[in-house]
Amino acid sequence: MARPIWSGTLSFGLLNIPVSLMSGERKTDISFRMLDSRNNQPIRYERVNSETGEEVAWKDIVKAFEYDKGSYVVLDPDDIKSAAPESHDAIEVEAFVDVEEIDPRYFEKPYVLVPAKKAEKGYVLLREALAKTGRIGIARVVIRTRESLCAVMPKDNALLLMMMRYPQELVDIEEYRIPEGKSTDYRITPKELEFSEQLIQTMSGEWDPSQYQNEFRQRLQDVITKRMKDTGVVRPGEEEPEVQDHAATNVVDFMELLQQSIDKKKRTPARKDAAEPDEGSGGKKGKAKAEKATKKAAKKSSASKASKKTAKKATKKAAKKRSKAA
């Protein structure tokens, strides 16, 4: 199940409809990975400092605006947040317009609005009202930190949200050299125009999107399948280690691991076993001390045994004397 890109409310007037924004498109392009031809291992893209040539970790990267060639002003995350709109959880419809009045160039990317539980009534109400009036709602939505212009329109049983371009994002057609004037200005005869109209009529039909497939993708997929059946398959080797934000290159990885190992050894130094003799002349002295301690312990043990025997004999004698006296 796909996860929602955004969740909030769809509002117009005083009506609020809890909805989730789901993707309305599916990428079908075939993507490629670049490999090193010497060992067929993937090539990583690195973030490199243009002056030093060293790779830069994500934590050291900041955003900046280039206001002149080679001149930048650095922005903090708080600077960008301060410019973002406050409302992040509402699609606020500002007006309803006739869909035929909108230039197709304004529409950019489709999404599907899915109602939350127990929000079906308001969802269907807006859908049916838009369908009957032939209007669409023009609104604004904030996804992450970007505010976008959008249109809410009905499609069968669903409400679609079409991302739109702002007028400033469209190129004025008049900037290009476009033929102007009547057809007669370009020596187009009435017969040529008539034949063109007849050709259009013979090629006219109902719109059936299932008749249009990405033929290049299908042919490319066939080539890939054929190559996989041959000997051109690259088997995966060892899994490429995950690159952490604080790690720049493999050299830095090794250095960091080595430094951590050194620090760990400093914190917990190795202990020598007390019973292990030292090497060299020190080993002989340690051995002699150990033997002397062993002999001393043996003498103490025998002396303890002797004292116990003496005490036992004395106890027996005292018992005999007490019996005779009785």
HELIX and SHEET records of a PDB file:
HELIX    1   1 TRP A   58  ASP A   60  5                                   3    
HELIX    2   2 PRO A   77  ALA A   83  1                                   7    
HELIX    3   3 VAL A   99  GLU A  101  5                                   3    
HELIX    4   4 PRO A  104  TYR A  106  5                                   3    
HELIX    5   5 GLU A  120  THR A  133  1                                  14    
HELIX    6   6 PRO A  167  GLU A  169  5                                   3    
HELIX    7   7 ILE A  173  GLU A  175  5                                   3    
HELIX    8   8 SER A  183  TYR A  186  5                                   4    
HELIX    9   9 PRO A  190  THR A  202  1                                  13    
HELIX   10  10 PRO A  209  GLN A  211  5                                   3    
HELIX   11  11 GLU A  215  LYS A  229  1                                  15    
HELIX   12  12 ASN A  250  ARG A  267  1                                  18    
HELIX   13  13 SER A  281  ALA A  325  1                                  45    
SHEET    1   A 8 TRP A   6  PHE A  12  0                                        
SHEET    2   A 8 LEU A  15  SER A  23 -1                                        
SHEET    3   A 8 PHE A 107  PRO A 115 -1                                        
SHEET    4   A 8 ALA A 158  MET A 164 -1                                        
SHEET    5   A 8 ARG A 146  LYS A 155 -1                                        
SHEET    6   A 8 ARG A 135  ILE A 143 -1                                        
SHEET    7   A 8 ALA A  90  ASP A  98 -1                                        
SHEET    8   A 8 TRP A   6  PHE A  12  1                                        
SHEET    1   B 2 LEU A  35  ASP A  36  0                                        
SHEET    2   B 2 GLN A  41  PRO A  42 -1                                        
SHEET    1   C 2 LYS A  63  ASP A  68  0                                        
SHEET    2   C 2 SER A  71  LEU A  75 -1                                        
END                                                                             
